[in-house]
Amino acid sequence: VQLQASGGGLVQPGGSLRLSCAASGSIFSVYIVGWYRQAPGKQRELVARITRGGSTNYADSVKGRFTISRDNAKNTVYLQMNSLKPEDTAVYYCNIVPAVNEYWGQGTQVTVSS
């Protein structure tokens, strides 16, 4: 199984980005899926997750600004990020919850800077 995150980039504070995560198999229809991020010098953290039924949970740091969604038919999970802040700068990854080491992909870089 490969999980490929995409959609990152450079954005100004207050801007928006939409990340996508595509799976090579149908694991997203089976497991809870999460978006994780790792900022320089910090540990990787779970910022959002979504269950098979569509229930969502968010880290306090992104609650109200980020929205996770999934399209099981396309084996794809999304992360809509609004009102971005410099502290959101990180490499963003997707994985199931709890994470499986073999599923970590390269991630996608998000940089929030003016």
N, C-alpha and C positions, 0 to 999 in steps of 0.2 A: 504494500500500500504506500502510495506517495501522496503527501499533502503539500500543495503548492500555493503559497500565499502571494498575492499580487495587489497592486493598486497604491502602493506607497509613493511618497514623493516629498517635495519641499513645499510647505504651505505657510502663509503668514498667520500669526496669532489671530484667532477668531474665525479662521477658515474651516473648510470641511474637506474630508476625503472619504472615499468608500473603498474598503478593502474586500477582496474576494479570496476564498480558499476553496480550491477544487480538489476532490479526492479521486484517486484512480479506481477505487472500488466503491461499494455501497455502504461503507461503514457509517456514514452520517445518518443513515436511516435507522441505525441500530443503537448508536451510543450518544451520550451527552457530548456535545462539542463545545470547545472553548477557544477564545482568543487570548493569547498570552503576549506579554511584551517584556523586553529586557533593555533597560537603559544602560549606558556606559557605567561600569563600576557597581552595578546593582544586580540583585538576583532577579531571575525571571519570575514574573507574577501573572496570575490569572486575572484578567480584567472583565471578561464577560463569558457567560456560558448559556447554552440553550438545550433544552431537553428534546426528546423525540416528539413530544406533544406541543412544543413551542413555548414552554415556560422559560423565563429568562431570569438571570441574576447578574448583578454588576458590582464591581468594586466601588467603594464609596468615592474614589477619586474620579470616576468617569460617569457615575450615575447622573442621569438627566442630560448627558451630552452624547453618549454613545448608544447605539442600538444594534443588537445582534439579531440576525434573521437567518433562515435556512430554506433551501429549496431542495428537498429530498430527491425529486425527480432528476435534478441536474447534479446531484451530489456536490452541492456548493453551499458554503456558509458565507455570510456577509457581515461586515462591521461598518456601519455608518457612523462616522466620527464628526461631530459638529462642535463649534466653539472651541476649537483646538487651542491648547496652551503650550508654551515652551516645554513644560514638564511632561508633556505627552511624547516628546521626542524619544524614540526607541526603535528597536527592531521588533516587528510584530509577527507572531507565529500563530498557527492554528494547530490544534491537536485534540484528541478526545480528552475527557475528564473522568478519572485522573489520567495524566499524560503517560504516553508510552514512548520510551526513548527512540524506538525504531521509527516513529512517525514524525519526528522533528524534521522539517524541511529547512530551506535556507532563510525563510522569513522575508519580510519586506520592510525596507527602511522608511520610517516616517520622521521627518524633520520639521519642527515648527519654529520658525525664526523669521524675524523681520529683516 
